[in-house]
Amino acid sequence: MNAVSMHAFRRRALLPFRLAFTAFAFALFGLGGIVFGFFLTPWLKMAGGTPEEKKSLARRVVKRWFGLFVSVVTSLGLVRIEVKNPEAFQKKGAILAANHPSLIDIVCLLSIVPEATTIVKASLLKNWFTRAPILGAGYIPNDAGPEALGLLEAELSRGVSFVIFPEGTRTPIQLSEIPKMHRGTAQLALHANRPITPVRISAHPRWLTKDAVWWRLPQEPMVLTFEALPEIDVQTFQKTYNQSFRRAAVELTNAVGRALFPHL
């Protein structure tokens, strides 16, 4: 048996174990949500402090929970995580705009940013596993409407970072042009006069995409690379902003798209 055949045989032999490890990791993740709802939520309600302090505490719990999940999937050999320019993720009050190739992108990002908020699908508030952490951490549902802008600006002023996927959904596997991106991130940056840090996420091989079930494992562990790119200064768009807020938001959104998808 040559080296190539031996490698293929080893992959097939290990597949049942990788499937079991994957199921265990996601079960552990779901269990964390249940524990949060039944134990931490009542404790947070009884704990003293302001609503902002309670949210901050809940976010620290979520950060540790997500960090544990990341440690499990990396220790089990399911995923490898690489972070480039890690100091950019430690900056307080940053706007981090990323592409979204994999389901666990947000989990990884929230595990490395000191304190962050994000926008989540409103449907997750109906999910037993995610409702309690979302409410406790004060993450904003995507049906919040215009008031979301004020809420996020207040969070940024307190030093809380904002992690967002401007695409609004996971990045398709096949791309011939830059995906359509929502302008909300650019609107927030222009309104708050804060730069945007593009975060280019690479996933090889692709796994946990929107159009594939989790148990269809790639032949090799997925390598997720998080690269913080140079900030995009909103002052560059100030002249356009003074003439047309909408046009400035469009141009800033396009600049973010070019940074995230340079090959397109």
Residue, then its C-alpha position, 0 to 999 in steps of 0.5 A: m500500500n503506497a502513501v496515498s492509499m494509506h492516507a485515504f484508508r486512515r481518513r476513512a477509518l477516522l471518519p466515525f470518530r470525527l463524526a462522534f467528536t463533532a456531535f459531542a462538540f455541538a451537544l456541548f455547545g447546546l448544553g451551554g445555552i440550557v445551563f445559561g437559561f436555567f442557572l445563570t439567567p436567574w442569578l443575573k436577575m438577582a445580582g446587583g449592578t446596572p443593566e450595563e454591568k449585568k450585560s457585561l457580566a453575561r458577555r464575559v460568560v458567553k466569551r468563556w463558553f464560546g472559548l471552551f467550544v473553540s478549545v474543544v473543536t481544536s483539541l479534537g482536531l476538527v478545526r484549526i484556528e489562526v489569528k493574524n494581527p491579534e492586537a486589532f481584536q483587542k481594541k475597545g469600541a471597534i467596529l469589526a466587519a467580517n465575511h462569513p464562510s462558516l457557521i462558527d465564525i461568530v463563535c470564534l470572534l466573540s471568544i477572542v474580542p474582550e467584550a463585544t455585541t452583535i446583531v442576531k437573527a430574531s428567530l434565535l430568540k425563539n430557540w431554547f438553546t440561544r434565547a437566554p444568552i442573547l437576552g442576557a448579553g443584550y445582543i440586538p435582534n435584526d428586527a430591532g429597526p432604526e433604534a438599533l443604531g442608537l443602541l450600538e452607538a451607545e455600546l461603542s461609546r462604552g468601549v464595547s466592540f461591534v462584530i457584524f457580517p455585512e452580508g447578513t448570511r454565510t458567504p456562498i461557496q462559489l463567488s463571481e462578484i462581491p456579495k450584496m452587503h447591507r449598509g447598516t455597518a457603514q451607516l453606524a460608522l459614519h454616524a458614530n465617526r468610527p473606523i471600520t476594521p475589515v476582518r477577512i475570514s478564510a476557511h479551507p476546506r469549507w465546512l459548516t456552510k449554509d447549503a451543507v449539513w454539519w455531518r458532511l465533514p471535509q476530508e481534512p480539518m477545516v482551517l479558519t483564519f481570522e485576519a484583521l485588515p487595516e482600518i478604513d477611516v470614515q474621514t475619507f468619506q466625510k466630503t461625500y457624507n456632507q453631501s449625501f449620507r446615503r451615497a457615503a454609506v454606499e461608498l464605504t460599504n463598497a470599500v469594505g467589500r473590496a477589502l474582504f473580497p480582493h480577488l473579486 
